[in-house]
């Protein structure tokens, strides 16, 4: 079958996930608290009136109303997806043609490149500075020289945790003609957002997800927010019935219990502070500031730390690329999980 593949797809590597049995999972930036245990009775009650023989609401209108209310926008400003990955793919399929350019910073979320490659676009990454600061001036210059269709800004950035100042985001919007996508998968841990800029800039799309702060990684619910003009374009490409009835239902229940969600977000932020301060007290490791629910660490003993974590059945995220040499990423877990991780670090370092 390889001879039938697009030339661009032939050299892509599958997105692989380890199936090893683990005790403490700190590699995927998930919420460590299973809030479904608290909310499952509402879900079960809703199942009683579910008609699985019918297609789901193709545009997820009730869920869009929830997201719009949460963001202070209108339903018409929202597009729901099967995870924010699908929204990213929809954006690229809508705007990027053969050999047209997509610009982002590096390192960052890998799916921007994968979907651009599949679509036949050219993908350019602007390396971050040594402290992982994102150089928006170089991004603007490259985007304008290449007449880039899209610019992806991940804020806070995955995997570095680096925050892009709002002034820098607005500078990119002002000084380029490209469509700017701000991926805010971790924005609930940051307490600031570019959402309000949607009312000012037609060429801005903001991405959100329920996989992280909302503890719904298993339900695959993401969404995008943009002007109505932008949404008119995206809805021409969005697949029909893309979000199943179960995901629409559980997403609505979680949004209706936003105070509970916010309580646990605050709990994670407190654990992040605790973990960050404890890690800073460990010699020979460099801990980078973060605006997300994960922390990037650099150490000359990275290989040894990763090896011992594997032996102890603790999963953390290792990297191969040069910009992340000797780096690894850890999710903020519960206090018990964080202490288990700290124990291993102290044992090795």
Residue, then its C-alpha position, 0 to 999 in steps of 0.5 A: x500500500x505504501x506505493x499508493x500513499x501521497x508522497x508527503x504522507x509516506x515519511x510521516x511517523x504514526x503518533x504512537x502511545x505507549x501501552x506499558x502498564x504504569x502506576x503513576x501517569x504523568x506524561x499526557x497533561x491530563x487532569x489527575x482527578x476523575x470528576x466523572x465520579x462526582x457527575x456520573x449520576x447526572x450522566x446516567x439520568x440523561x442516558x434514559x432519554x437518549x435515542x441512539x438510533x438517531x444521529x447527533x445534533x450535527x452542530x452540537x448546538x446545546x454545547x455551543x450555547x454552553x461554550x458561548x456563555x462561558x466565553x461571553x460570545x454567541x453560539x455563532x462564534x463557536x465550532x465543536x470538534x472531536x478534540x481540538x485536533x479535529x478543529x485544527x485539521x478543519x482549519x488547515x483543510x479550509x485554508x491551506x492549499x498545495x505549497x502554501x505556508x503555515x508558520x509556528x514556533x518550535x518546539x510546539x504541538x506536533x499535530x500542526x505539522x502533521x495536518x499541514x503535511x497531509x494537506x500539502x502545505x509547507x510548514x515552517x517553525x521558528x526556533x525559540x530562544x534558549x529560555x524557550x521565549x517565543x520570538x514573535x518578531x521573527x514569526x511576523x517577518x517569516x509570515x509576511x515574507x512567505x505570505x503565510x496562510x496560517x500562524x499557530x501560536x500555542x499559549x501556554x506552549x506545549x511542551x515548554x509551558x512558556x506564556x506568550x504575552x497578550x501584547x505579543x499576540x496582538x502584535x502578530x494580529x496587527x502586523x500580519x495578514x495571516x489567519x492567527x490561531x491561538x491554541x489555548x488548550x491550557x488557558x484555564x491554568x493561566x488566568x488570561x486569554x485572547x478570547x476578547x480579541x475575537x471581537x476586534x480581529x476577524x482573522x483570529x481563531x482561538x482553540x480550547x479543549x475539555x481534555x485538560x482542565x475539565x478532566x474529559x480527555x476520554x470524551x474528546x471534546x474540543x472547540x474553536x472560537x472566532x468571528x462569524x465570518x470566520x465560522x462561515x468558512x469553517x462550517x463549509x468544511x466541518x464534517x457532519x455529525x462529528x461529535x457523538x451524542x455521549x460527548x455532547x451530553x457529558x460536555x454539557x453536564x460539565x459546563x453546567x457544573x463549572x463551579x465544581x470544575x473551577x474548584x479542581x482547577x484551583x487545586x491543580x494550580x496549588x499543586x503546580x506551585x508546590x511541585x515547582x518549588x520542590x523541584x527548584x530545591x533539587x540540585x542539578x536540574x533546571x525547572x522552567x516557569x510554566x503557565x500550564x498544568x505541566x512543567x518542563x525540566x532540563x537535566x544532564x541526568x535526564x536519561x537516568x531519571x527517565x530510566x528510573x521513572x520507567x522502572x518505578x512505573x511512572x510515565x513522564x514525557x521524554x523528547x528526542x529533538x535537539x531543542x529539547x535535549x536533556x529535557x523531559x515534561x511532567x504533568x502536575x498530578x495529585x499530591x500523592x503522585x507529585x510526592x512519588x515523583x519527587x521521591x524518584x527525582x531525589x533518589x536519582x539526582 
